[in-house]
């Protein structure tokens, strides 16, 4: 399956895969992130129920606090 992650095409993931599974494979499951799939922002509780399919466009933004 080919998906786009932060503007880069990627075809290394099986289809279907949930957002939670994707974050685990990218070593981001323990880090606060904002995830957008096909221009729709997801709540963290939606990560496990949202499946990515061929052609999905994903944006992942790390949440950082600072001052």
N, C-alpha and C positions, 0 to 999 in steps of 0.2 A: 504494500500500500504506500502511496506517495502522499505525504502531507507537507505543509509548509509551516516551519517553526521559526518565528522571529525573522521572517523574510527569506529563509533558506530552505530549499527543497530537501526533503529527507525521505528515504524509502527503506529504512531499516526496521520499521516496526510492523508487527502483524496487524491484520484487520479482523475484527474490530478491536480497538484498544480504548480503555477508558482514560479520561484525563488523569485520574489518580495513578493508573498504571504507567502512563507516560511520565508523570512527575517522578515516580519511583525510578524508572529507567534512566532519567536524566539527573538523578541524585538531588532532586529538589523537593522531595516529599516532606522533609523536616524543616524547610525554610519557608517563611511567609512569602507567598507570591500572589499576584493577581493574574488570572487566566482569562483570556478572551478567545472564543471559538467562533469563527465566521462572523466577526464583528459584534458578538454578544458577550458581555462580561458575565462570568459565572460566580456564584457564591461558593465558598469552600464546600458547603454541604452538597453541591451539585457535581463536584468533581468525580465521584464514584459512579454516578448514574449517567454521565454524559459520555457517549461513545463517539470516537473519532472515526471517520470513514474516508475513503479515497477522496483526495482533493480538499480535505479540511485545512483551514488556515488558522493557525494558533499563534497567539502572542502571549508570551510569558514575561511578566515584569516582577523583579524581586522588590519586596517592600523593605525599605531601609529607613531607620530613624537616625536622626543626627541633629546637631545643633551648631 
